[in-house]
Amino acid sequence: MKNEAVYINENGEEIRVEVILSFSIEEFNKNYIAYTINDDDSLETAVVLINEVDIETNKLLPIKFEEKEMVLTTYNDIKKTIFDE
């Protein structure tokens, strides 16, 4: 079963995404989601996107340059815990 959600992108448009996982980083006091957009399920391999999420407005926000390394490290650590164990 897909974990679908609707968010607002940077252009103010609603987009339907399949959420792979969500996580927060306390150091930044921010929430993030890893998701894919595969509307017709035609792709065997989908691109995974990661964005900050403003949980009050449901907006997807770009990750600040200085936060990217920690966000990717956190995502990879969680992914490894989920899929490698």
Secondary structure as UniProt FT lines:
FT   STRAND          4..8
FT   TURN            10..11
FT   STRAND          14..25
FT   TURN            26..29
FT   STRAND          30..36
FT   TURN            39..40
FT   STRAND          49..54
FT   TURN            55..58
FT   STRAND          59..61
FT   HELIX           65..67
FT   HELIX           68..84
//
